[in-house]
């Protein structure tokens, strides 16, 4: 199995500002990526989340592995929200132990839109 490891530290310093991040998979097997969201006075509220592939331009790779753009995990929002909503810190880990594979053989990405709100 190929494993992709990414450690990203994201911080946005505007209260109420909606932000987003994307984690790209360069492997069809296991994706393991980590994003740390850390805020001091604000909590995280997830607006949207998708794990799969709904666009062939985002995180582009081998064209054959991106043909399926109707790939999404309906529970992605629920999974991310349970881990992050109303918290000042959030660790987002993608991998087969967190997200079931909605489309085997397709390069996937995690896309999350979130807002910081005052506690």
Secondary structure, 3 states (H helix, E strand, C coil): CCCCCCEEEECCCCCCCEEEEEEECCCCCCCCEEEEEECCCEEEEEEEEEEEECCCCCCCCCHHHHCCCCEECCCHHHHHHHHHCCECEEEEEECCCCCCCCCCCCCCEEEEEEEEEEC
